[in-house]
Amino acid sequence: MGLIRKSHLITLTAIGMSIFHLYTAQFGLFSAIVQRSIHLLFALLLIFLTFPTMGGKDPEKATQSKLLTLWDFFLFLLSLATVVYLVLQFREIVMRGGATTTYDLIMGGILILLVLEATRRSLGWSLPIIALVGILYALLGDRIPGLWGHKGVDLESFIAYQFVTTEGLFTVPLGVSASFIFIFILFAAFLVASGTGEFFIDFANALTGNWRGGPAKVAIVSSGFFGTISGSSVANVVSTGSFTIPLMKKIGYEPKFAGAVEAVASTGGQLMPPVMGAAAFIMADMLGIPYIRVCLGAMIPAILYYFALFYMVHLEALKLGLKGIPKEQLPRLKKVIFQKGHLVLPAFLLVYLLVIGYSPMKAGFWSIWAVMGMSFFRRETRIGFKKFISALKQGAMTSREVALACACAGIIIGVVTQTGLGLKFSTLVIEACKGELILALVAVMFTSMIMGLGLTTSAAYILTVILGGPVLIKLGVDPLAAHMFVFYYACISTITPPEALTAYAGAGIAGSPPFATAFLAMRLAAIAYFIPFLFVYYPVLIWKGDLLHILSAFLTAIIGCLALGSAIQGHMISRLNWFSRLLLFVAAFTLIKPGIVSDILGGGILIAIFLHQKYWGQPLTLDKSGSV
């Protein structure tokens, strides 16, 4: 298969995938297994066409022997054969009441192996190894003594469960990927094709570029906007960081600080509504709630996340005496809005359609065509035929890894349900924690972050929530809060060492030490590490309760972010000593935690330190007697 023929085949397969999903978004989904299997087929075909057998991801640059290229093409055909077989035979399998034949089992076994291999190529070894351990647990669990063992599952039953039901390979995550997620990824691809990404950067520059420490604030605003359409924190760093990080360094920020700011800002894109990471759609489906409800729940924590980061960047600029970019070097806000402001209207349409009750799939479908229509308002944003084809291709190419992560995670979900591990795990964890919620929260937090070290956010969220979610819910946690808790730690694992991929991407552009950049990113994102505990205990922060309580909790939490930022940066009006910083940490916690008494206490501490610095110009300290 020559390079030209291969590139054409990649393009045709990708376009076919996008057209298939646009068709089903408008005219209705096929039956669950058929829809999900065709979605998986396209992803498998693209993986085997674009990810070589041994390392490398770029089909234009990858070199391998003709034998391995033939092997890739063989797997391509094998994927085609197994899924086409399932689609053609599915009606007959249903008529048999789910009973499987020898051919069904052979095809099912091959498809499981293909999913494992495609996941290895696209996402690395971590997820396939976990899946293989799960398969061994299912097949050999009868040999494990004690509560962790089970009656055992024979190979035929295991394959049948995975292949012809919606409890294994084709379970909820792949279903969400085949319906909601793909359409939103395609929507993002069309936004990028129209130049919306450039608009976000220009808008952020015009809005905040001349403020103190301007480029860092540009990074936060542009990455926050761009993250809502990209859904990938690493891609966000590469897209916006290539512009913002050099500017931050140029005006005086240290390289590691510039890389850390971009990494934290980009990671927040997965937390910021309306278009969040893929895991948010899976969450909505697992909980059986509208996607807009997930967006509402995510809104206040996401705003707190970005506000705290913005304030800390401002304090760093104050400490260093940095200025902004001269206005004459920046685009004019009116001109930016006039030239490209129309490009964000489809995003508002998307939110409107979700609010009035459209399904995410329908809302995404009509928003895609709105992008097309809006792009024709100006020549420079117009999506012509070439850009249209490119957007169709890019949407499919971006969805490959998501689909495979969901399918491979489905294997593990099948193991958990078929063996009864989920119920046992909940019981064992609750017993180990002696029914203490805080201990269970800490256990789930570490599980989610450890999973996130080697997996995508979606995979880390899925694997943790199927085991840890029921534990928290049994201990009385609101279901949305439990899922959001897992989701948050899965997201911020990308800036948490040792495998902080987003921070390392920022460090690569900034030319700074990766570990130092990652640890600084953790400091800048400090609020994200403890706010999930607060919304578990106080669901008002995820929009649970009456509007008055929600707004008051939000406002005091914003003030708490000021206290937290000053405590971490060691600066308010002037330098803060350790005692003042300790008091501010207390103030931050009490302000972000909802409650009148805690708000008064935290506000009083914050005001006292502010007034002391303003009128006396010295940080609070303790004298030898221990008095303030």
PEPECOR-V225589 format. One record per run of one state. SS is the DSSP state (h for helix, s for strand, l for the rest). FROM is the first residue (numbers start at 1). TO is the last residue. Records with the same first field share a line. If there is no record, write none. Layout:
SS = FROM-TO  FROM-TO
//
This chain:
l = 1-2  28-31  51-65  96-101  124-124  144-154  164-171  195-195  209-213  231-232  252-254  271-277  288-290  321-326  330-332  356-359  376-378  382-384  420-420  433-436  455-456  475-478  496-500  511-513  525-525  538-538  543-546  570-570  572-574  576-577  593-595  617-628
h = 3-27  32-50  66-95  102-123  125-143  155-163  172-194  196-208  214-230  233-251  255-270  278-287  291-320  327-329  333-355  360-375  379-381  385-419  421-432  437-454  457-474  479-495  501-510  514-524  526-537  539-542  547-569  578-592  596-616
s = 571-571  575-575
//
